[in-house]
């Protein structure tokens, strides 16, 4: 049983909190400290953004985080090294990498999958890899025991949901709105309706992200989803608390976890 599957099983009826940060924002040492702080304050799974020059699915807050990381030349190998260091003292909390295909393609799918597994990565989500083009990467990940996590959008058709359901492992990431990360147009009724349809086909947990910005919205999503995914709100906390990022993010994680 993978760490992700074990985590959801251990939670039972409780909902998972999955926070996102960009690796290297504001620097690699703080990223490592933030990972531990989030895990210690109630995060069930950690989602790490891999810095990339064209983060097309991300809003302004995460774009700025990516720019700060890239200004320090943070690479995919640096991301894997941070996970490796995290695993020196935390073998329990699953880690998912979220990013874009180009850095993985450049490293090579097999090389990346092996390195990710050895570092302690549990899942990989590539924003710009649809089911039609992901076979090679998914096969490499599967061969090394790493979950391949898929996005589903409000516009995804039922037939496509079925195709994703046949491939997905770990959990499925439902994008709650038509837009980029950090948007503030969350419609919980629409999310609940879509999740009801998804559950007809998807047997693994369903996490919901995009547009969740506070305890109230986290609680609303937690009522209908298996996991609440929060990104821009956490990255904004990092941006606004220079020198005190770890404590500020830890407090926010604690608040969000209590809400769900």
Buried (B, 14 or more C-beta within 10 A) or exposed (E): EBBBBEBBEEBEEEBBBBBBBBBBBBBBEBBBBBBBBBBBBBBBBBBBBBBBEEBEBBBEBBBBBBBBBBEBEBBBEBBBBBBBBBBEEBEEBBBBBBBBBBBBBEBEBBEBBBBBBEBBBBBBBBBBBEBEEBEEBBEBBBEBBBBBBBBBBBEBEEEBBEBBBEEBBBBBBBBBBEBBBBBEEBEBEEBBEBBEEBEEBBEBBBBBBBBBBEBEBBBBBBEBBBBBBBBBBBBBBBBEBEEEBBEBBBBBBBBBBEBB
